[in-house]
Amino acid sequence: MKQPFALMLAVLPFTVAAQTSTDTTYRHQLGLTASPQLHKFFQANRSLPLGLLYKRRIKVNQMARVRLVGQYSWRDTMDVTGILPGSSIEFWELSGYVGYEWQRPIGRRTTLTYGAEVGTGVSRRDFHDKRIGQDIGGAFQYDVHFASKQWQLEARPFLGINVAIAARLHVFAESALSASYNRRRDSGSGTAIRTYPNSPPTFGFVPSYATADAWRLRWRPVQLIGLTLAL
């Protein structure tokens, strides 16, 4: 009777170690991410940038990672006085990142992660405005379109915390320091129609174009939150 009991005590440490490091036996991880905004929390987070995350284990505590992030929103502006049907604001963006991650266990279920990633992305915002206007010549109906296109290169070291809520399921959060280069191009054009008799039927706005470059360095306390599944 004593021998089986002694054998159980002997193998118990190895059993616990296997249970607490099951994630290291899986080579691949798939996940979903979101990028919450802390400024104007309840307004800015109505449309979160969502992403897909893939990790591949290179060594016991090291993983290569790839992320794709996208966002799309559209709304009309009919709630503004004087706005006519056909007015809208549309926005989309798409970004991709590659990186490398180191992991350091700090508890049975908790792991500290750190590393860096680089990426690029494009975005576009279209503002279509139709409304009734007024000038010294009288009333008119105008149709204006503004577009803003942006291209970005970015590098970001990150620091995160990962918690295992099941053998294969993990939740995590990351903080990052972002260094980026942005190039933006704005354009606008429009036409107008007079709404009273004996006036020129239409007139146009001179198309406008502007380009701006910017370097940015920002710390984001919560860059990502996410959920991963080991495969």
N, C-alpha and C positions, 0 to 999 in steps of 0.2 A: 504493500500500500504506500510505503514511503517512497519507493523508487519512482512511480508515476508522478507523484507530487513534486519530487525533486526535479524530474525532467521538465515539468511544466514551468517551474521557476527558472530553469536554465534557459529555456527558449523564449520566455516572456519578453526580455529586453529586445530581442530581434524582431518579435512580432510587433511590438509598439513602434520600433524604428521603421518597419515596413509600412505601417499604417500612417505614420506621420510624414512619409516622404513618397507617397504614391504618385504625386504629380511629377516627380522626377523620372518615373518610369515611362511616361508618355512623351512622345517626341513632338507632337503637334498640339497647338491650341488655336481655337477659333473664338472670336469674341465680338461683342457689340459695344460701341462707345458713344458717349454724349459729351458735349462741351458746354457746360452751364456758364452763364454770365452772372457775375456777382453784382455788377452795376445795374440798377433798375431791375432787380431780380425777377419780379412778377411780370414785367413787360417784356424784357429781353429774352426770357426763356419760353415764350409761347411757341417759338419755332426754333428748336435746337439743331445745330449741326450734328448729324448722326454719322457714325462711321462703322466700318468693318475692320477687324484686327486679326492678323494671322501671325502666330509665333512658331518658330521651329527651333527645337533644342539643339545647340551646337556642342555644349559641354554640360556637366552636371548642373551648374548654376549660371549658365549663359545661354541666351536665346537671341536669334536674329528675328526681326519683326518688320511687318509691312502693314501700313494703314491706308485706307481710302476713306475720305470724308466728303460728304455732300450735304447740300441744303437747297431747298426750293420753297419759295413763297409767292403768293399772288393774292391781291385783294383789289376790289374796286374802291373808289373814293366818293361814292354817291352820298356819303353821310356829311359831306361838306357843302355848305350853302352855295348855290350857283354852279355846281359841277353838273355836267351833262352826261348821259349814258355813253359808254365807251371809254371813260377815264379809268385808269388802272395803274398799279405799281407792281412790277414783277422783278423778282430777284432770284438768282441762282449762283451757286459756287461749287467747285469740285477741286479737291486737293489730294495729293498722294505723298506718302512719306515712307522712307526706309530707315531702319535704325538697328541698334544693338543694345542689349539689356543684360545687366548683371543682377544676380539675386543673392541676397544674404538672409538666411532664416534667422528670425529673432524670437521665435516662439513655436509652439507645436503646430499652430495653424497660420501664423503670421510671417510674412516675408517682406523685407525691405528691398525695393528695386531701384536701380539707378542706371543711367545710360545717356544716349544721345540719338537724335534722328535728324535727317535732312529731308526737305521736300519742296514741292512746287505746287502752285495752284492758280486757277483762273476764276474770275467772277464777273457778273454783269448785272447791272440794275437799269431797268427801263421804266421811265415815268411818262405816262401818256395823259395829257390834261386837256379836256374839252370843257369850255365854260363860256358864259356871257361876260364880256368886258365893256368898258366905257372909257372913251377918251374925248378930246375936244371935238372930234369929228362926229361923235355920237356913239351909239351902241354897236357892238359887233360880237360875232361868235367866233372864237378862235380855237385852233387845234394845234397843240404844241407837243413835241416829243423830245425828251432828253434821255441820253444813254450814257452810262458810265461803265467802262471796261477796266479791269484790273488784272495784272499778272504779278506773281509774287514768288520769290525764293526765300526759304527759311531754314534756319538751323536752331535746334533747341536741345540743350541738356535738360534732363528731367530727373525727378526724385519721386518715388511712389511707395505706396503701402498696398500689399496684397493679402487678402484674408481668404482662407479656404472654408467655404460653408458646407462643402461635401467633398467626397474623395476626388472628384473631377471638376467640381464647380467652384469658381473663385470670383470674388468681387474685388475691385481695386480703385484707387484714386491716385492721380499724379499731379504734381506741381512742376512747372517748367519756366525756364528763362528763354524767351524767344528773341532771336536776332533775325531781322528780315529786311529784304529790299523789295520795294513796291514800285511798279510803274502803272500809272492811271491815265486813261484817255477819256475825256468828256466831250460829248458832242450834243448839239441841239438844233432843231429846225422847227418851222411851223408855218401855218397859213391862217388867215382870218377872212371872214365874210361879213360885210356890212349888212345890217338888218333894217335899214330904212331906205326909202326910195331915193332915186336920183343921186346915187353915190357909186364910186368904183366898186364893182362886185367883189373883188378879192384883192388882198395884198399879202405879202409874205414877210417872214422874218429872215434876216440874213443868217445862214447857217454858221454856227460857231464851233470851234474846236480848241481844246486845251490839253496839254500833256504835263504831267507832274511826276517827279521821281522823289522817293523818300526812303530813308533808312530809319528803322525803328528797333528799339531795344525795350522789351516789356517783360515784367515778371507776372505770371499768372498763378495765383495761389492754388486754384483748382483748374488745371488745364483739361483734365479728362476724368470721367468716372466711367466704369465699365464692368462687364461681366464676361468671363471666359470659360470655355469648356475644353478640358484636355481630351485628346483623341489618341 
